[in-house]
Amino acid sequence: MKRSLLALLIVTCFIGKSQSYSSFRIDLVSLVNPQSNVGIGSDQRKYSGCWGWYQASKNKEYAIVGSSAGTFFLDISNPGFPIQCDFVEGKSGCTWREMKTYQNYCYVVSDDSSPNRFQIIDMQYLPDSVHVVHDGTTYFERGHTIWIDKDKMYIGSETQFGGSHQSMTIYSLATPTNPTLLRSLKEDAPFISVVHDMYVNNDTVFASCGNQGLYIFKYNSAANTFTQLGSYANYSSGAAYNHASALTADKKTLVFCDEVPYFLPIRIVDVQNPANIIPQSTINPYQYTTPHNPYMIGSRWAIISCYEDGLNIYDISDPASPVFAGFFDTHPQGGINANGAYNGYRGNWGAYPFFPSGLILALDMQNGVFILDASKTYIQPVGFTENAQMETNFQIYPSPASNHINITSAKNENAAVSVLNILGETVLTQQLSIFGKQKIDVSNLANGAYFVNLKTDKGSLTKKIIINNN
């Protein structure tokens, strides 16, 4: 589809001190509201699911935004000034829309009532435009959620045109423009009535099965079958609706949310032995918070979309003792920051924290697309303050940097320099005696966001930089 000139530039709302978006150690970069018409329902919801895409060939980042009218594609490479590249119309008046990407393709599902359709969108021509490859019911009509693991696409709660329902299906994306049905979970686990959402890693499926709880399956490609590895079904006496989960990078810990009823905690469990899942801890951001969708950065940072209480980040490096690290309230009209006035399923639907730049996309159903910078959360412990004199004495530049970064000082200083990735992992260290300008070779580091930490006997200084090695 080709964008119109009128839709090319989105008016970006910069939030000043007079605005009421409460936050802690997460900064607002920009806020946009691309859908100009009113929302649906009594709560005027406009948005639902979101995802992101990095176009390596052009070093560009895109926000993919599900709305009640269709799907927006926004260039956020200059995050302070997001640009609308294109819009793909979908079922109108839509409450649910979710999407995932594979190679240069975006796959969009919706679970609103018939008539509906499944869409495949080619993004290779961005930032100019996107092209719709498929928009119909040939494969299926409706899906509640979607996940892509390697070259396989999983659809939760799939409904075929005509009404036939499957708890979960798996498709091959060997030909990305023509998915091939491989198997339905119903063939191997007919007792599972619904898979609301799923997190899949290397063919291991963490299936959120609503009131039936959490089940773990393995897809065996050689036999084309699903095998059950374990379950975690009675953790809440059947009173919780297992909604969505996220796995740590070390594959030891699972974080999951129960959406229904209101106010249930975020749960953290040990899944190293799927046949014996062990509870580790629970988190209640506030007494009445309703967690919706979790995400994991590495094995440390749990990022949780919490409806009316916005985006919350926790350090779960010790799963038994999670530590609150930061939050951004995308929905000040309800929740704890509205004097505890809770109005149900409104606010922050979901997020995307996987951009190479380290930025976080958070989508609020009523308020729009938030581009957030969580650098302070990731790199600085709570209560950390830097020496103001260090800011004056040293410069760390450029950003973006290619092949090297410069550190300058007007005084002769001995310094320990560390470069950390957005997980807080040290990827480079060097001892310097600085007078004038010193160079740090970063040519072996992958493109993305990093933190440069400089320590002397007088204090510490940390700066975020972007590395773009050509």
FIPAVO-591084 format. One record per residue (C-alpha): residue number from 1; residue in three letters; chain; z negated, x, y negated. Coordinates in steps of 0.2 Angstrom, whole numbers. Layout:
 pos code unit    pz    px    py
 NUM  Ala    A     Z     X     Y
...
END
This chain:
 pos code unit    pz    px    py
   1  Met    A     0     0     0
   2  Lys    A     3     6   -18
   3  Arg    A   -10     5   -31
   4  Ser    A    -7    -3   -47
   5  Leu    A    -9     6   -64
   6  Leu    A   -22    -6   -69
   7  Ala    A   -32    -2   -54
   8  Leu    A   -30    17   -55
   9  Leu    A   -46    21   -64
  10  Ile    A   -62    12   -61
  11  Val    A   -74    10   -75
  12  Thr    A   -89    22   -71
  13  Cys    A  -106    16   -76
  14  Phe    A  -117    30   -81
  15  Ile    A  -135    25   -79
  16  Gly    A  -146    31   -93
  17  Lys    A  -165    31   -95
  18  Ser    A  -164    12  -100
  19  Gln    A  -158     7   -83
  20  Ser    A  -170     2   -69
  21  Tyr    A  -164    11   -54
  22  Ser    A  -180    19   -48
  23  Ser    A  -178    36   -38
  24  Phe    A  -188    51   -31
  25  Arg    A  -179    67   -29
  26  Ile    A  -162    59   -28
  27  Asp    A  -150    59   -43
  28  Leu    A  -137    46   -48
  29  Val    A  -120    54   -51
  30  Ser    A  -110    38   -54
  31  Leu    A  -110    19   -50
  32  Val    A   -94     9   -48
  33  Asn    A   -91   -10   -44
  34  Pro    A   -73   -10   -39
  35  Gln    A   -72   -29   -34
  36  Ser    A   -71   -38   -51
  37  Asn    A   -72   -56   -44
  38  Val    A   -89   -64   -39
  39  Gly    A   -97   -62   -23
  40  Ile    A  -100   -75    -9
  41  Gly    A  -115   -85    -4
  42  Ser    A  -130   -89   -15
  43  Asp    A  -134   -70   -16
  44  Gln    A  -117   -66   -23
  45  Arg    A  -114   -52   -10
  46  Lys    A   -98   -42   -13
  47  Tyr    A  -100   -27    -1
  48  Ser    A  -105   -23    17
  49  Gly    A  -100    -7    27
  50  Cys    A   -94    10    21
  51  Trp    A   -88    26    27
  52  Gly    A   -81    42    20
  53  Trp    A   -66    54    23
  54  Tyr    A   -63    72    19
  55  Gln    A   -45    77    17
  56  Ala    A   -45    95    21
  57  Ser    A   -27    99    16
  58  Lys    A   -31    94    -2
  59  Asn    A   -49    97    -2
  60  Lys    A   -53    79    -7
  61  Glu    A   -67    67    -3
  62  Tyr    A   -65    48    -2
  63  Ala    A   -76    34    -1
  64  Ile    A   -70    19    10
  65  Val    A   -79     3     4
  66  Gly    A   -79   -13    14
  67  Ser    A   -79   -28     2
  68  Ser    A   -79   -47     4
  69  Ala    A   -60   -46     0
  70  Gly    A   -54   -31     9
  71  Thr    A   -56   -12     9
  72  Phe    A   -56     0    -6
  73  Phe    A   -51    18    -5
  74  Leu    A   -59    29   -19
  75  Asp    A   -56    47   -23
  76  Ile    A   -74    54   -27
  77  Ser    A   -68    72   -28
  78  Asn    A   -74    72   -46
  79  Pro    A   -90    62   -42
  80  Gly    A   -94    58   -60
  81  Phe    A   -77    49   -62
  82  Pro    A   -72    40   -46
  83  Ile    A   -54    34   -45
  84  Gln    A   -48    19   -36
  85  Cys    A   -33    25   -25
  86  Asp    A   -29     9   -16
  87  Phe    A   -35    -7    -9
  88  Val    A   -31   -16     7
  89  Glu    A   -33   -35     8
  90  Gly    A   -43   -42    22
  91  Lys    A   -50   -59    27
  92  Ser    A   -57   -66    11
  93  Gly    A   -75   -72     9
  94  Cys    A   -80   -59    22
  95  Thr    A   -98   -55    25
  96  Trp    A   -95   -41    38
  97  Arg    A   -83   -27    37
  98  Glu    A   -85   -10    45
  99  Met    A   -74     5    47
 100  Lys    A   -73    22    55
 101  Thr    A   -60    36    54
 102  Tyr    A   -50    47    66
 103  Gln    A   -38    61    60
 104  Asn    A   -30    53    45
 105  Tyr    A   -32    35    51
 106  Cys    A   -45    22    46
 107  Tyr    A   -50     8    58
 108  Val    A   -57    -8    50
 109  Val    A   -66   -22    59
 110  Ser    A   -73   -38    54
 111  Asp    A   -84   -51    63
 112  Asp    A   -81   -66    51
 113  Ser    A   -75   -82    60
 114  Ser    A   -57   -84    64
 115  Pro    A   -44   -82    58
 116  Asn    A   -47   -63    56
 117  Arg    A   -39   -47    61
 118  Phe    A   -41   -29    66
 119  Gln    A   -33   -16    54
 120  Ile    A   -27     2    56
 121  Ile    A   -23    11    39
 122  Asp    A   -14    28    37
 123  Met    A   -23    38    24
 124  Gln    A   -12    54    24
 125  Tyr    A    -3    49     8
 126  Leu    A   -20    49    -2
 127  Pro    A   -24    51   -16
 128  Asp    A    -7    42   -20
 129  Ser    A    -9    27    -8
 130  Val    A   -13    21    10
 131  His    A    -1    13    22
 132  Val    A    -6    -1    34
 133  Val    A     0     3    51
 134  His    A    -8   -13    60
 135  Asp    A   -15   -29    53
 136  Gly    A   -16   -42    66
 137  Thr    A   -24   -48    83
 138  Thr    A   -13   -39    96
 139  Tyr    A   -28   -28   101
 140  Phe    A   -42   -40    97
 141  Glu    A   -46   -52    83
 142  Arg    A   -65   -48    78
 143  Gly    A   -77   -34    80
 144  His    A   -95   -33    73
 145  Thr    A   -96   -14    73
 146  Ile    A   -85     1    77
 147  Trp    A   -88    19    82
 148  Ile    A   -76    33    86
 149  Asp    A   -81    48    97
 150  Lys    A   -68    61   100
 151  Asp    A   -52    51   104
 152  Lys    A   -61    36   109
 153  Met    A   -64    20    99
 154  Tyr    A   -79     9   104
 155  Ile    A   -80    -9    98
 156  Gly    A   -96   -19    98
 157  Ser    A   -96   -38   101
 158  Glu    A   -77   -39   102
 159  Thr    A   -69   -56   101
 160  Gln    A   -51   -58   107
 161  Phe    A   -39   -70    98
 162  Gly    A   -43   -86   107
 163  Gly    A   -62   -83   109
 164  Ser    A   -65   -72   124
 165  His    A   -80   -61   120
 166  Gln    A   -85   -44   126
 167  Ser    A  -101   -35   123
 168  Met    A   -92   -19   120
 169  Thr    A   -75   -11   124
 170  Ile    A   -68     6   123
 171  Tyr    A   -50    11   118
 172  Ser    A   -41    27   119
 173  Leu    A   -34    34   103
 174  Ala    A   -23    47   111
 175  Thr    A    -9    38   101
 176  Pro    A   -19    34    85
 177  Thr    A    -7    20    80
 178  Asn    A    -8    11    96
 179  Pro    A   -25    10   104
 180  Thr    A   -26     8   123
 181  Leu    A   -39    -3   131
 182  Leu    A   -49     8   144
 183  Arg    A   -64    -2   149
 184  Ser    A   -76   -16   145
 185  Leu    A   -94   -14   147
 186  Lys    A   -95   -31   155
 187  Glu    A   -86   -24   170
 188  Asp    A  -100   -12   174
 189  Ala    A  -115   -20   165
 190  Pro    A  -113   -39   165
 191  Phe    A  -131   -42   161
 192  Ile    A  -128   -35   143
 193  Ser    A  -124   -50   132
 194  Val    A  -121   -41   116
 195  Val    A  -119   -24   109
 196  His    A  -123   -26    90
 197  Asp    A  -120    -7    87
 198  Met    A  -118     9    96
 199  Tyr    A  -120    28    93
 200  Val    A  -109    38   104
 201  Asn    A  -110    57   107
 202  Asn    A   -99    65   120
 203  Asp    A   -97    49   130
 204  Thr    A  -115    45   130
 205  Val    A  -118    28   122
 206  Phe    A  -134    23   114
 207  Ala    A  -131     4   113
 208  Ser    A  -141    -7   102
 209  Cys    A  -141   -23   112
 210  Gly    A  -150   -35   100
 211  Asn    A  -165   -44   108
 212  Gln    A  -162   -35   125
 213  Gly    A  -167   -19   117
 214  Leu    A  -159    -1   118
 215  Tyr    A  -148     4   133
 216  Ile    A  -140    21   136
 217  Phe    A  -124    22   146
 218  Lys    A  -112    36   151
 219  Tyr    A   -93    33   150
 220  Asn    A   -85    43   165
 221  Ser    A   -67    46   160
 222  Ala    A   -62    51   177
 223  Ala    A   -68    35   186
 224  Asn    A   -66    25   170
 225  Thr    A   -83    17   172
 226  Phe    A   -99    15   163
 227  Thr    A  -115    21   171
 228  Gln    A  -132    16   165
 229  Leu    A  -144    31   161
 230  Gly    A  -159    22   155
 231  Ser    A  -166     9   143
 232  Tyr    A  -180     6   131
 233  Ala    A  -182   -13   131
 234  Asn    A  -200   -19   129
 235  Tyr    A  -206    -8   115
 236  Ser    A  -209   -24   104
 237  Ser    A  -213   -37   117
 238  Gly    A  -195   -44   115
 239  Ala    A  -198   -48    97
 240  Ala    A  -186   -36    89
 241  Tyr    A  -168   -36    87
 242  Asn    A  -162   -18    91
 243  His    A  -149   -16    77
 244  Ala    A  -142     2    75
 245  Ser    A  -147    20    79
 246  Ala    A  -143    39    75
 247  Leu    A  -145    54    86
 248  Thr    A  -151    71    80
 249  Ala    A  -139    86    82
 250  Asp    A  -150    94    95
 251  Lys    A  -148    77   105
 252  Lys    A  -167    76   108
 253  Thr    A  -172    62    96
 254  Leu    A  -166    45    92
 255  Val    A  -170    35    76
 256  Phe    A  -167    17    77
 257  Cys    A  -169     1    66
 258  Asp    A  -173   -17    71
 259  Glu    A  -166   -29    58
 260  Val    A  -174   -45    64
 261  Pro    A  -186   -51    60
 262  Tyr    A  -190   -45    43
 263  Phe    A  -202   -30    40
 264  Leu    A  -201   -21    57
 265  Pro    A  -203    -2    57
 266  Ile    A  -191    12    59
 267  Arg    A  -194    19    76
 268  Ile    A  -192    37    82
 269  Val    A  -191    41   101
 270  Asp    A  -188    56   112
 271  Val    A  -172    53   123
 272  Gln    A  -171    70   131
 273  Asn    A  -173    61   148
 274  Pro    A  -164    44   146
 275  Ala    A  -173    37   161
 276  Asn    A  -190    40   152
 277  Ile    A  -188    37   134
 278  Ile    A  -204    42   125
 279  Pro    A  -210    35   108
 280  Gln    A  -214    48    95
 281  Ser    A  -218    38    79
 282  Thr    A  -214    24    67
 283  Ile    A  -211    23    49
 284  Asn    A  -214     9    37
 285  Pro    A  -207    13    20
 286  Tyr    A  -217    -1    12
 287  Gln    A  -226   -16    20
 288  Tyr    A  -211   -28    19
 289  Thr    A  -196   -16    20
 290  Thr    A  -182   -21    32
 291  Pro    A  -173    -5    38
 292  His    A  -154    -8    42
 293  Asn    A  -144     7    46
 294  Pro    A  -150    25    50
 295  Tyr    A  -140    41    49
 296  Met    A  -145    59    54
 297  Ile    A  -141    76    45
 298  Gly    A  -143    89    58
 299  Ser    A  -160    87    67
 300  Arg    A  -171    86    52
 301  Trp    A  -165    73    39
 302  Ala    A  -166    55    43
 303  Ile    A  -157    44    30
 304  Ile    A  -161    26    31
 305  Ser    A  -152    11    22
 306  Cys    A  -167    -1    19
 307  Tyr    A  -159   -17    11
 308  Glu    A  -169   -22    -4
 309  Asp    A  -179    -5    -4
 310  Gly    A  -163     6    -5
 311  Leu    A  -160    23     2
 312  Asn    A  -175    32    10
 313  Ile    A  -174    50    17
 314  Tyr    A  -187    57    29
 315  Asp    A  -190    75    36
 316  Ile    A  -191    72    55
 317  Ser    A  -191    90    60
 318  Asp    A  -207    85    69
 319  Pro    A  -203    68    76
 320  Ala    A  -221    64    79
 321  Ser    A  -225    67    60
 322  Pro    A  -211    61    49
 323  Val    A  -213    66    31
 324  Phe    A  -206    56    16
 325  Ala    A  -194    66     6
 326  Gly    A  -185    55    -6
 327  Phe    A  -178    38   -11
 328  Phe    A  -166    29   -22
 329  Asp    A  -168    10   -25
 330  Thr    A  -150     3   -26
 331  His    A  -157   -15   -28
 332  Pro    A  -170   -16   -42
 333  Gln    A  -169   -35   -42
 334  Gly    A  -179   -36   -26
 335  Gly    A  -191   -27   -15
 336  Ile    A  -205   -16   -19
 337  Asn    A  -198   -11   -36
 338  Ala    A  -197   -30   -40
 339  Asn    A  -216   -32   -38
 340  Gly    A  -214   -35   -19
 341  Ala    A  -202   -50   -21
 342  Tyr    A  -192   -50    -5
 343  Asn    A  -177   -61    -3
 344  Gly    A  -170   -57    14
 345  Tyr    A  -154   -48    19
 346  Arg    A  -148   -41     2
 347  Gly    A  -146   -24    -5
 348  Asn    A  -142    -7     3
 349  Trp    A  -131   -11    18
 350  Gly    A  -126     6    23
 351  Ala    A  -122    24    18
 352  Tyr    A  -112    40    21
 353  Pro    A  -121    56    20
 354  Phe    A  -108    68    29
 355  Phe    A   -97    74    14
 356  Pro    A   -94    93    14
 357  Ser    A  -101    92    -4
 358  Gly    A  -117    85     2
 359  Leu    A  -115    69    -9
 360  Ile    A  -121    53    -2
 361  Leu    A  -112    37    -3
 362  Ala    A  -123    21    -3
 363  Leu    A  -116     4    -4
 364  Asp    A  -127   -11   -11
 365  Met    A  -121   -28    -6
 366  Gln    A  -123   -35   -24
 367  Asn    A  -123   -19   -35
 368  Gly    A  -109    -9   -29
 369  Val    A  -105     9   -24
 370  Phe    A  -118    23   -28
 371  Ile    A  -113    41   -28
 372  Leu    A  -129    51   -25
 373  Asp    A  -135    69   -26
 374  Ala    A  -150    72   -14
 375  Ser    A  -150    91   -17
 376  Lys    A  -168    91   -23
 377  Thr    A  -173    82    -7
 378  Tyr    A  -164    93     5
 379  Ile    A  -169   110    -2
 380  Gln    A  -186   108   -12
 381  Pro    A  -202   103    -3
 382  Val    A  -212    89   -12
 383  Gly    A  -222    96   -26
 384  Phe    A  -210   111   -28
 385  Thr    A  -207   117   -46
 386  Glu    A  -197   132   -52
 387  Asn    A  -201   145   -64
 388  Ala    A  -192   140   -81
 389  Gln    A  -191   159   -85
 390  Met    A  -180   162   -70
 391  Glu    A  -168   149   -76
 392  Thr    A  -166   159   -92
 393  Asn    A  -165   176   -84
 394  Phe    A  -152   173   -71
 395  Gln    A  -135   164   -69
 396  Ile    A  -127   160   -52
 397  Tyr    A  -109   155   -53
 398  Pro    A   -95   149   -51
 399  Ser    A   -95   132   -43
 400  Pro    A   -83   129   -34
 401  Ala    A   -84   147   -28
 402  Ser    A   -70   156   -18
 403  Asn    A   -74   171    -7
 404  His    A   -88   177   -18
 405  Ile    A  -102   171   -30
 406  Asn    A  -109   180   -45
 407  Ile    A  -127   183   -50
 408  Thr    A  -131   190   -67
 409  Ser    A  -146   196   -75
 410  Ala    A  -150   204   -92
 411  Lys    A  -164   213   -85
 412  Asn    A  -166   225   -70
 413  Glu    A  -173   215   -56
 414  Asn    A  -175   216   -38
 415  Ala    A  -171   200   -29
 416  Ala    A  -170   192   -12
 417  Val    A  -155   181   -11
 418  Ser    A  -153   167     3
 419  Val    A  -139   155     5
 420  Leu    A  -143   139    14
 421  Asn    A  -132   125    20
 422  Ile    A  -137   106    16
 423  Leu    A  -147   106    32
 424  Gly    A  -159   119    24
 425  Glu    A  -153   132    37
 426  Thr    A  -151   150    30
 427  Val    A  -133   156    33
 428  Leu    A  -134   172    23
 429  Thr    A  -147   184    16
 430  Gln    A  -146   199     5
 431  Gln    A  -157   211    -5
 432  Leu    A  -151   215   -22
 433  Ser    A  -155   226   -37
 434  Ile    A  -148   216   -51
 435  Phe    A  -143   222   -68
 436  Gly    A  -128   214   -76
 437  Lys    A  -117   206   -62
 438  Gln    A  -118   207   -43
 439  Lys    A  -106   199   -31
 440  Ile    A  -111   190   -15
 441  Asp    A   -97   189    -2
 442  Val    A   -96   171     5
 443  Ser    A   -79   172    12
 444  Asn    A   -85   169    30
 445  Leu    A   -94   153    25
 446  Ala    A   -85   136    29
 447  Asn    A   -80   125    14
 448  Gly    A   -94   113     8
 449  Ala    A  -110   112    -1
 450  Tyr    A  -123   126    -1
 451  Phe    A  -139   131   -10
 452  Val    A  -142   149   -17
 453  Asn    A  -160   153   -18
 454  Leu    A  -166   168   -28
 455  Lys    A  -183   175   -27
 456  Thr    A  -191   189   -37
 457  Asp    A  -209   194   -40
 458  Lys    A  -209   183   -56
 459  Gly    A  -203   167   -47
 460  Ser    A  -189   157   -38
 461  Leu    A  -173   149   -43
 462  Thr    A  -162   138   -33
 463  Lys    A  -144   132   -37
 464  Lys    A  -132   121   -28
 465  Ile    A  -114   127   -27
 466  Ile    A   -98   122   -18
 467  Ile    A   -89   134    -8
 468  Asn    A   -70   132    -7
 469  Asn    A   -62   147     2
 470  Asn    A   -43   146     2
END
